[in-house]
Amino acid sequence: MKSSRTNARQLLCCRNLALTALLVLGLSAALAYAGGPKNRLKVRGSAVFCFTPPVNITPLTGDLEGILYGYDDPAVTCEDKVGDDGTIPFCVKHRWDITDKGTFFTRGDGLLFPTKTPGLYKFSEWQTFLPDGTGDFAGTLSGWLVLQGIVDFNACDGAGGGSFDYRGVILVEEEEEEHEDDEQEDDDEDDD
């Protein structure tokens, strides 16, 4: 009889410990989420494009409906060594003008993967968020955003083009606004 009481106490103790751990983890997660970015946008969509140097203009559909501008920037450099398997690395700068929401900027780093069809490549491109967003994208952006699709260098009357799907999560940490008192103190210091 004594061993069954001991087992029952051990089970009760383990259950209470597990419930306490779940409560602590739940509260920690809630506090972490409450202190995190205020805006979390889960995005998904697609686009079809033709290369139009010096700036590619791509209409976007889906959660980021608007226009994507892609352009080479001399300040943006990337590895340009073709892989032994024929993969080609690339990098590009993007301006995302999202209808009725604002604008944000990214640097895209990607790889073109050759297929059996000459001039046809699959690609994956990972975005790094850059500063200077506007509207809903004003503030510090983080998260992840990936483009995956095909590029056909024979499409669009030989200029090249393709299509892609995008997906990701964009986190927007809003900038803290300056208070009028702080601005007034700065003006007083300038007068000295």
C-alpha positions in Angstrom: 0.0 0.0 0.0 2.8 2.3 0.8 4.3 2.0 -2.7 1.1 3.0 -4.4 0.8 6.2 -2.2 4.4 7.0 -3.1 3.7 6.4 -6.8 0.6 8.6 -6.6 2.6 11.4 -4.9 5.4 11.2 -7.5 2.8 11.3 -10.3 1.1 14.3 -8.7 4.4 16.0 -8.2 5.5 15.4 -11.8 2.1 16.7 -13.1 2.3 19.8 -11.0 5.9 20.4 -12.2 4.8 19.9 -15.8 1.9 22.3 -15.4 4.2 24.9 -13.7 6.7 24.6 -16.6 3.9 25.1 -19.2 2.7 28.1 -17.3 6.1 29.7 -17.2 6.8 28.9 -20.8 3.4 30.3 -21.8 4.0 33.5 -19.9 7.5 33.9 -21.3 6.2 33.5 -24.9 3.4 36.0 -24.3 5.8 38.6 -22.8 8.4 38.0 -25.6 5.6 38.5 -28.2 4.3 41.6 -26.5 7.7 43.2 -26.4 8.5 42.2 -30.0 7.6 43.9 -33.3 4.2 45.4 -33.4 3.4 44.5 -37.0 3.8 41.0 -38.3 2.9 40.5 -42.0 2.7 37.0 -43.4 3.0 37.5 -47.2 2.6 35.3 -50.2 2.1 36.1 -53.9 3.5 35.9 -57.4 4.8 37.9 -60.4 5.6 37.6 -64.1 8.4 39.7 -65.5 10.4 40.7 -68.6 13.9 42.1 -68.2 13.9 45.8 -69.0 17.4 47.2 -68.2 18.4 49.3 -66.5 15.4 48.8 -64.2 13.1 45.7 -64.2 9.5 46.7 -63.5 7.5 43.8 -62.2 3.8 43.9 -61.3 3.2 41.9 -58.0 0.0 40.1 -57.1 -1.0 38.7 -53.7 -0.3 40.1 -50.3 2.3 42.6 -51.6 0.2 43.9 -54.5 2.1 46.6 -56.3 5.3 47.1 -58.3 8.7 45.6 -57.7 11.6 47.5 -59.2 14.8 45.5 -59.6 18.1 47.1 -60.5 21.8 46.6 -60.4 23.6 48.9 -58.0 27.4 49.3 -58.3 27.6 49.6 -54.5 26.0 46.1 -54.2 28.6 43.4 -55.0 28.3 39.7 -54.8 30.2 36.6 -55.6 30.3 36.1 -59.4 31.9 32.7 -59.6 30.0 30.1 -61.6 29.6 26.8 -59.7 31.0 23.5 -61.0 27.3 22.4 -61.4 26.5 25.5 -63.6 24.8 27.5 -60.8 25.2 31.3 -61.2 25.1 33.6 -58.2 23.6 37.0 -58.5 22.6 40.0 -56.4 20.2 42.8 -57.1 18.6 45.7 -55.2 14.8 46.0 -55.0 12.3 48.7 -54.3 8.9 47.3 -53.3 6.1 49.8 -53.9 3.0 48.2 -52.3 -0.4 49.7 -53.2 -1.9 51.7 -50.4 0.7 50.5 -47.8 4.1 52.1 -48.6 7.5 51.2 -49.9 10.4 49.1 -48.6 13.8 48.2 -49.9 15.7 44.9 -50.1 18.9 43.4 -51.3 18.4 40.1 -53.1 21.1 37.4 -53.2 20.3 34.4 -55.3 21.3 31.5 -57.4 20.3 30.5 -60.9 20.1 26.7 -61.4 20.5 25.4 -65.0 17.9 23.0 -66.4 18.1 20.7 -69.4 16.5 23.4 -71.6 19.2 25.9 -72.9 18.5 29.4 -71.5 16.0 28.2 -68.9 17.0 28.4 -65.2 15.3 27.9 -61.9 16.1 30.4 -59.2 15.9 31.2 -55.5 16.5 34.6 -54.1 16.8 35.6 -50.4 16.0 39.2 -49.4 17.9 41.3 -46.8 15.8 44.2 -45.6 17.3 47.7 -46.0 16.4 50.9 -44.2 14.2 53.9 -45.4 10.8 52.2 -45.7 7.7 54.4 -45.8 4.0 54.1 -44.8 3.3 50.7 -43.1 7.0 49.8 -43.7 8.5 52.8 -41.9 10.8 51.6 -39.1 13.2 48.7 -38.8 12.2 45.7 -40.9 13.3 42.1 -40.2 12.0 38.6 -40.9 12.4 36.7 -44.1 11.3 36.9 -47.7 12.2 34.5 -50.5 11.5 34.5 -54.2 11.5 31.2 -56.2 10.8 30.8 -59.8 12.1 30.5 -63.4 14.1 32.7 -65.7 14.0 32.1 -69.4 16.6 34.1 -71.3 14.8 33.4 -74.6 11.5 34.9 -73.4 10.2 38.4 -74.0 11.5 38.6 -77.6 15.0 37.5 -76.5 15.3 40.1 -73.7 14.6 37.4 -71.1 11.9 37.1 -68.4 10.2 34.7 -66.1 8.0 34.3 -63.2 8.3 33.7 -59.4 6.4 33.1 -56.2 7.3 35.0 -53.1 6.6 34.1 -49.5 7.8 35.3 -46.1 7.1 37.1 -42.9 7.9 40.8 -42.5 8.3 42.2 -39.0 8.1 46.0 -38.7 9.5 47.6 -35.5 8.2 51.1 -35.5 10.6 54.0 -34.8 10.0 55.8 -31.6 8.8 59.3 -32.1 10.6 62.2 -30.6 8.7 64.1 -27.9 8.2 67.8 -28.3 10.0 68.3 -24.9 13.1 66.7 -26.4 12.9 68.9 -29.5 12.5 72.0 -27.3 15.6 71.1 -25.2 17.6 70.6 -28.4 16.4 74.1 -29.7 17.4 75.6 -26.3 20.9 74.1 -26.5 21.4 75.5 -30.0 20.5 79.0 -28.8 23.5 78.9 -26.3 
